[in-house]
Structure formats: C-alpha cells, structure tokens
Amino acid sequence: AYQTAYLKANYPVEFMAASMTLDLGNTDKLSDFCVEARRMKVEVLPPSVNHSGVHFSVEDGKIRYAMGAIKGVGEQAVEHIIEVRGDKPFASIGDFATRISARQVNKRTLESLVNAGAFDALDSNRARLVAGMDRILGVAQRTDEEALSGQNDMFGGSEGGEEVHLPNTD
C-alpha cells in the first residue's frame, strides 16, 4: 500500500497510465480512472491511429488513450495498425487504407475506431468516415489483392496512398 501511494503521489501520470492498462477491458473502471485523472489534473488525450498503442502511454506529461481499450477493437488489429504505421504516421485516410490489411482490420474495428475519434486527426467528420467505410475497406482489399498477385503500381505508387473519395454528409 505504501509503494502504491508513493507511486501515485510522485509519478501520477505514469501511475494512472499503468492502472488504466491493467484494466484495459473494463470500461466502467476506465471511466473511473479518467475521472480520477481529471481530478489529479492529468490530461487524457483521445485515441489516435497515429499515436496510440495497444496500451495506455505517457506523452509529454499526458496519458494517451489506448486503441486496445476501445470496445470492438481487438488487440491483433491494433498491433497490425501499429506495425504498418511504423515510424511514419498516416498522412490521410487513403494512406491508412492502402497500408492496412483488410484481413486484419474489419468493418466493425474501423467503425469502433471512427466512433472513438481515432481518425479525427485525419478527418474530423466521423459521419463521413462511417458512410465511406465500404470505400475505405475496398481500397484495403484491392491493395491486399495487388500485393498477393505481385502487381505494383507502374510509377511506384503515390506518397500519401490512394485517394479515398468519401461521401459528403452532415
């Protein structure tokens, strides 16, 4: 108990991130931890496909919400997103769609990520992203098929990935 109190008092951000990671699958408990973090004046950053990991992490004295804690998003899908992201963040929705595998990231996973705000840095119109979900997955499937058949773009592909035309929605 003394060690726990010491860590909470002297390393509050790291302590809260570790505690939240420990209860990754318990949304009620995570909600309580977020309230406690706000009480301690520790900011909890939203999930992001460009910055979040499987577990909660600390960024500049703030807690970054884990993609693995989003309901409906599996740990394997998050690990795949992190693997294809590497050191280069996704530049656009099209870049995301061309780099992921449709076999690893399904429609339910994408919907959960969109609804949680993980794509807000790429496109903040969540309704538009949900409406264009099939187009995003279509680009991912086409990229998978081209990779399997050994086809490459004649000009080496574009830097930001294939452009995904999302429908206009309110």
Phi, psi and omega in degrees: 000321180296316180296320178296315179297320179298312180297318180295322182285322187260337179226063188297320183292312180295321179298314181293320179297318179293320180294320179292322178296323180299324180251043185306321184270355184259096185295327178296317180293321178296322177298318177297319179295322178295320177296317179296320178297317178297321178297325180276004181062038175253122181280136176252112180283148180291163177293152181211134177293340180270342186231332184284156175242195177291322183250167176293144181224168180250127177231116176050044178077013179234157179265128176266123182297137183278137175293332179292344180269355180281127181297131180093000179247118182279158181295323179295321179296318179295317178298323177295315179299316180295320180297313181285335177291316180056226179266358184249107180299157178291132182274332183201175176296321178297320177297317178299312184297324181281339182267336181274164174256130179293342177282335182266324184242111183262181184297317180298319178297313180298317179300318179296318178295317179298312182295332178278350178091016182291342180256006185302330179289334180268321178201114186279354179273091185295324179297321178294320178294318179295318179295330181262015183304317181295325179291319178298313179293327178297318177296318179297317179294318180297319178296318177301313182296320179294321179293321179292322182277352179083011179280138174234157176296135184301330182255015175087004178082165179265155185295320184267010181083175180290139180285132178254119181273107180269145180291151176282125178222161178277000000 
